[in-house]
Amino acid sequence: MKNNKFIKISALLAVFFAVLLIVAYSKTEPEKTYSIKVLNTFPHDKEAFTQGLVFDNGYLYESTGLHGRSSIRKVEIRTGKVLKKTVIPKKFFGEGITIFNNKIYQLTWRAKTGFIYDKESLENIGSFNYQTQGWGITHDDKNLILSDGSSNLYFLDPDSFETVKVLSVKTKEGKDIKFLNELEYIDGKIFSNVWQTNQVLIIDPENGIIENILDLSNLKKKIPGSKKIDVFNGIAYNPNSKTFYFTGKLWPKLFEVKLIFN
């Protein structure tokens, strides 16, 4: 995730665990196999350190990170134009977002503080606290679901913000998978990016078992000068078109992608 010092210390560990993930998962038999088809490529603000991405009613809502640059914004998909934007205080490092009951919930990294916004105005209307770091957040229509960079997902009551369930994510062989990051709940499954990788896990929310892995390595390669941009991070889903929107931190492109069942 996060600041440069943390990245230098953790990047090698992230790669190491990613290799373990691939090796462990390759020994199991996935329920389905997928390939991806890029349908459209749109502009994306190359100054946006993307931490969370959500589709709602034809627009993208995006959370950006870094101290002094963190914000929440409403974005026009086809042009990448920022239609509305709220900047959060400099002491906070913005993280994942989700939209639940017409409110936007945004995490921050180490402060254990989240913010609540009116979806239409992006006006800050409240805050909440949690016991871990904040990385990614989504919901299952009942509870908020939070990641903290570990192998756990935390289900929080949306009124009291108390933890009602902790889900350990692992391969079918029982190996814990760390660095769970950006989250999206889609058709009864949890999709999670693994920090510092181009992988998205498809997780059973009942038992935490990884049912499949999406490999998005080719997306970054489609961006000129891709070696100079930061990591993949940003998962949004359009339930009407059944398509995904993927981007990354400081990426100048947003990709609309369809999953193909092989």
C-alpha positions as CSV (number, residue, x, y, z in Angstrom):
1,M,0.0,0.0,0.0
2,K,1.3,2.8,1.2
3,N,4.1,5.2,1.8
4,N,7.5,4.7,0.1
5,K,9.3,3.4,3.2
6,F,6.6,0.9,3.8
7,I,6.6,-0.2,0.2
8,K,10.4,-0.8,0.2
9,I,10.1,-2.9,3.3
10,S,7.1,-4.9,2.2
11,A,7.4,-5.3,-1.6
12,L,9.6,-8.3,-1.4
13,L,7.4,-10.0,1.1
14,A,4.4,-9.3,-1.0
15,V,6.1,-10.9,-4.1
16,F,7.1,-13.9,-1.9
17,F,3.6,-14.4,-0.7
18,A,2.2,-14.0,-4.2
19,V,4.5,-16.7,-5.4
20,L,3.3,-18.9,-2.6
21,L,-0.3,-18.1,-3.6
22,I,0.3,-19.2,-7.2
23,V,2.1,-22.4,-6.2
24,A,-0.5,-23.3,-3.6
25,Y,-3.5,-22.5,-5.8
26,S,-2.0,-24.4,-8.8
27,K,-2.4,-27.6,-6.8
28,T,-6.1,-27.1,-6.5
29,E,-8.9,-27.4,-9.1
30,P,-10.8,-24.2,-9.6
31,E,-14.6,-24.3,-10.1
32,K,-14.3,-22.3,-13.3
33,T,-11.5,-20.8,-15.4
34,Y,-11.7,-17.3,-16.8
35,S,-10.1,-15.2,-19.4
36,I,-10.6,-11.4,-19.7
37,K,-11.7,-9.4,-22.7
38,V,-11.0,-5.6,-22.7
39,L,-14.0,-3.9,-24.1
40,N,-13.0,-0.3,-23.7
41,T,-10.2,1.9,-22.5
42,F,-10.9,5.3,-20.9
43,P,-8.8,8.2,-19.6
44,H,-8.0,8.1,-15.8
45,D,-6.5,10.9,-13.7
46,K,-2.8,10.0,-13.6
47,E,-2.4,11.9,-10.4
48,A,-5.0,9.8,-8.6
49,F,-3.4,7.3,-6.2
50,T,-6.4,5.0,-6.5
51,Q,-7.3,3.2,-3.3
52,G,-11.0,2.3,-3.8
53,L,-13.4,2.2,-6.8
54,V,-17.1,1.8,-7.0
55,F,-19.7,1.9,-9.8
56,D,-23.1,3.4,-9.0
57,N,-25.8,4.6,-11.4
58,G,-23.6,5.2,-14.4
59,Y,-20.7,6.9,-12.5
60,L,-17.5,5.8,-10.7
61,Y,-16.8,6.9,-7.2
62,E,-13.1,6.8,-6.3
63,S,-11.0,7.2,-3.2
64,T,-7.5,8.4,-3.5
65,G,-4.6,8.1,-1.0
66,L,-1.3,9.7,0.1
67,H,-1.1,12.3,2.9
68,G,-2.2,15.7,1.6
69,R,-3.6,14.2,-1.6
70,S,-6.4,12.0,-0.3
71,S,-9.9,12.6,-1.6
72,I,-13.2,11.1,-2.6
73,R,-14.6,11.9,-6.0
74,K,-17.3,11.3,-8.5
75,V,-16.0,10.5,-11.9
76,E,-17.4,10.5,-15.4
77,I,-16.4,7.1,-16.8
78,R,-15.9,7.9,-20.5
79,T,-13.9,11.1,-20.1
80,G,-12.3,10.5,-16.7
81,K,-13.5,14.0,-15.7
82,V,-13.8,14.6,-11.9
83,L,-17.4,15.9,-11.4
84,K,-17.2,16.3,-7.7
85,K,-14.5,16.0,-5.1
86,T,-14.0,16.2,-1.4
87,V,-10.5,16.4,0.1
88,I,-9.9,14.8,3.4
89,P,-7.6,16.3,6.1
90,K,-3.9,16.0,5.4
91,K,-3.3,13.8,8.5
92,F,-5.4,11.0,6.9
93,F,-4.3,8.6,4.2
94,G,-7.4,7.7,2.2
95,E,-8.2,4.0,1.5
96,G,-11.1,1.9,0.2
97,I,-14.7,3.0,-0.3
98,T,-18.1,1.4,-0.6
99,I,-21.7,2.7,-1.2
100,F,-24.3,1.4,1.2
101,N,-27.8,2.7,1.7
102,N,-27.0,5.8,-0.3
103,K,-24.0,6.7,1.8
104,I,-20.4,6.4,1.0
105,Y,-18.1,4.8,3.5
106,Q,-14.4,5.6,3.2
107,L,-11.5,4.0,5.2
108,T,-8.2,5.6,6.2
109,W,-5.0,3.6,6.5
110,R,-3.6,3.7,10.1
111,A,-5.8,6.2,11.9
112,K,-8.6,3.6,12.6
113,T,-11.0,6.2,11.4
114,G,-13.5,6.1,8.6
115,F,-15.7,8.8,7.0
116,I,-19.3,8.8,5.9
117,Y,-20.5,10.9,3.0
118,D,-23.7,11.9,1.4
119,K,-23.6,10.1,-2.0
120,E,-25.1,13.0,-4.0
121,S,-23.1,15.9,-2.5
122,L,-20.0,14.1,-1.2
123,E,-20.5,16.1,1.9
124,N,-19.0,14.6,5.0
125,I,-21.9,13.6,7.3
126,G,-20.1,11.5,9.9
127,S,-17.2,9.2,10.9
128,F,-16.7,5.8,12.5
129,N,-13.9,3.8,14.1
130,Y,-12.6,0.2,13.6
131,Q,-9.9,-1.8,15.4
132,T,-7.5,-2.6,12.5
133,Q,-5.8,-0.8,9.7
134,G,-8.1,0.2,6.9
135,W,-7.3,-1.1,3.4
136,G,-10.4,-2.2,1.4
137,I,-14.1,-2.1,2.1
138,T,-17.3,-3.5,0.5
139,H,-20.7,-4.8,1.7
140,D,-23.0,-7.8,1.3
141,D,-26.3,-5.8,1.8
142,K,-26.2,-6.6,5.5
143,N,-22.7,-5.9,6.8
144,L,-19.7,-3.8,5.8
145,I,-16.7,-6.0,4.9
146,L,-13.2,-4.6,5.6
147,S,-9.7,-5.8,4.8
148,D,-6.6,-4.7,6.7
149,G,-3.7,-6.2,4.7
150,S,-3.8,-9.5,6.6
151,S,-5.5,-12.7,5.5
152,N,-8.6,-11.7,7.5
153,L,-11.8,-10.0,6.4
154,Y,-13.9,-8.3,9.0
155,F,-17.7,-8.1,8.8
156,L,-18.9,-4.9,10.6
157,D,-22.4,-4.0,11.7
158,P,-23.2,-0.8,9.6
159,D,-24.9,0.9,12.6
160,S,-22.7,0.1,15.5
161,F,-19.5,-0.7,13.5
162,E,-18.9,-3.6,15.8
163,T,-17.2,-6.7,14.4
164,V,-19.7,-9.5,13.9
165,K,-17.5,-11.9,12.0
166,V,-13.9,-12.5,11.1
167,L,-13.3,-14.5,7.9
168,S,-9.9,-16.1,7.3
169,V,-9.1,-16.3,3.6
170,K,-7.2,-19.3,2.4
171,T,-6.6,-21.7,-0.5
172,K,-8.4,-25.0,-0.7
173,E,-5.4,-26.6,0.9
174,G,-5.7,-24.3,3.9
175,K,-2.9,-21.8,3.2
176,D,-3.6,-18.3,4.5
177,I,-3.3,-15.6,1.9
178,K,-2.1,-12.2,3.2
179,F,-2.2,-8.6,1.8
180,L,-5.9,-8.6,1.0
181,N,-6.6,-5.1,-0.3
182,E,-9.3,-3.5,-2.5
183,L,-12.6,-5.4,-2.2
184,E,-15.8,-5.7,-4.2
185,Y,-18.9,-8.0,-3.4
186,I,-20.3,-9.4,-6.7
187,D,-23.0,-11.9,-7.1
188,G,-22.5,-13.5,-3.7
189,K,-18.7,-13.6,-3.9
190,I,-16.0,-11.4,-2.6
191,F,-13.4,-10.1,-5.1
192,S,-10.1,-9.0,-3.5
193,N,-7.0,-7.6,-5.0
194,V,-3.7,-8.9,-3.5
195,W,-1.5,-5.9,-2.8
196,Q,1.6,-5.6,-5.0
197,T,0.2,-8.2,-7.5
198,N,-2.0,-8.1,-10.6
199,Q,-4.2,-10.8,-9.1
200,V,-7.8,-10.7,-8.0
201,L,-9.1,-13.5,-5.8
202,I,-12.7,-14.8,-5.9
203,I,-13.6,-15.7,-2.4
204,D,-16.5,-17.7,-0.9
205,P,-17.9,-15.4,1.9
206,E,-19.1,-18.3,3.9
207,N,-15.9,-20.2,4.4
208,G,-13.1,-17.9,3.1
209,I,-12.0,-20.4,0.5
210,I,-10.4,-19.0,-2.7
211,E,-12.5,-20.3,-5.6
212,N,-10.5,-18.7,-8.4
213,I,-7.9,-16.1,-9.3
214,L,-8.1,-13.5,-12.0
215,D,-4.7,-12.7,-13.6
216,L,-4.7,-9.1,-14.8
217,S,-1.1,-8.8,-15.7
218,N,-1.8,-7.8,-19.3
219,L,-3.7,-4.7,-18.4
220,K,-0.7,-2.8,-17.1
221,K,1.3,-3.8,-20.1
222,K,-1.3,-2.0,-22.3
223,I,-0.2,1.4,-20.8
224,P,2.8,3.1,-22.5
225,G,5.6,3.5,-19.9
226,S,3.9,1.0,-17.6
227,K,7.2,0.2,-15.8
228,K,7.1,3.8,-14.3
229,I,3.5,3.6,-12.9
230,D,2.4,2.1,-9.6
231,V,0.5,-1.1,-8.8
232,F,-2.9,-2.3,-9.8
233,N,-5.6,-1.3,-7.4
234,G,-9.2,-0.5,-8.3
235,I,-12.2,-2.9,-8.8
236,A,-15.6,-1.7,-9.7
237,Y,-18.5,-3.7,-11.2
238,N,-21.5,-2.7,-13.4
239,P,-24.3,-5.1,-12.7
240,N,-26.3,-4.0,-15.7
241,S,-23.6,-4.7,-18.3
242,K,-21.9,-7.4,-16.2
243,T,-18.6,-5.7,-16.8
244,F,-15.7,-4.7,-14.5
245,Y,-13.7,-1.5,-14.3
246,F,-10.1,-1.9,-13.4
247,T,-7.3,0.7,-12.9
248,G,-4.3,1.3,-10.7
249,K,-2.5,3.9,-8.6
250,L,-1.4,6.7,-10.8
251,W,-2.6,4.9,-13.9
252,P,-3.6,7.1,-16.9
253,K,-6.1,4.5,-18.1
254,L,-9.2,2.8,-16.9
255,F,-10.2,-0.5,-18.5
256,E,-13.7,-1.9,-18.9
257,V,-13.4,-5.7,-18.9
258,K,-15.7,-8.6,-19.3
259,L,-14.9,-12.0,-17.8
260,I,-15.1,-14.9,-20.3
261,F,-15.9,-18.4,-18.9
262,N,-13.6,-20.9,-20.5
